[in-house]
């Protein structure tokens, strides 16, 4: 029996992840500062214009502020090194933060639906021009924040959660702008609660997406970017491999995948066993971006003292 832990390029990988975390933190600080400013503007504008749609958008922005704050906290704490009690470090904090963000979105969507329902029953006059101007400023700010977060959102669930917050708010701002134009040209104030329902639906969609992905990671699910059967089949194509079993693939954090497996092989010399391990670990790293693999070779015992199966 031979075991191998794939730790090639660990130092390089750690340095890359550290630098990546610093870049993500810088982007989040920019996004948070701009979002707080627009939140204050929309709160004041919502009350001055009496627009529920604008208040709803401000409520979504408040969720964005919480999301970005949690994301910043998670990004910073995730850089802490592993300890004897937390051997994987604090990487999972970013996943927990994403799930919490998703839960706040659910609550926020429910509040918006409730307020929109009552405003729909009894429409109130809205200062449409003021509402429109503020919504346009908010839309421009959201587009800028989205640009800052977009590059990192694809590889980090925590940033993706924050990005979805901002994306939802951007779509909400588009809705508020449309509602403002409708009320200016038609005087129909029902557009205000209708747009609020639209914003609430966007928020709810984002919440479901983030919580589902976070729960999948916390339940040690196979990463969605990887097909379990493909990995097993690829490993079994390596020369000398009979079969692969007890294969487990999971996500430690959004950019850190792990795998463990038992590999059945024909009786091999120590040299051949090491070749199989090297090919397997290289395959996992290059094709599936799995840099933390624990592999155990298994074969029938033999009498050859050079056999890799022999106990020392």
Secondary structure, 3 states (H helix, E strand, C coil): CEEEEECCCHHHHHHHHHHHHHHHHHHHHHHHHHHHHHHHHHHHHHHHHCCHHHHHHHHHHHHHHHHHHHHHHHHHHCCCCCCCCCCCCCCCHHHHHHHHHHHHHHHHHHHHHHHHHHHHHCCCCCCHHHHHHHHHHHHHHHHHHHHHHHHHHCCCHHHHHHHHHHHHHHHHHHHHHHHHHHHHHHCCCHHHHHHHHHHHHHHHHHHHHHHHHHHHHHCCCCCCCCCHHHHHHHHHCCCCEEEEEEEEEEEEECCEEEEEEEEEECCCEHHHHHHHHHHHHHHHHHHHCCCEEEEEEECCCCCCCCECCCCC
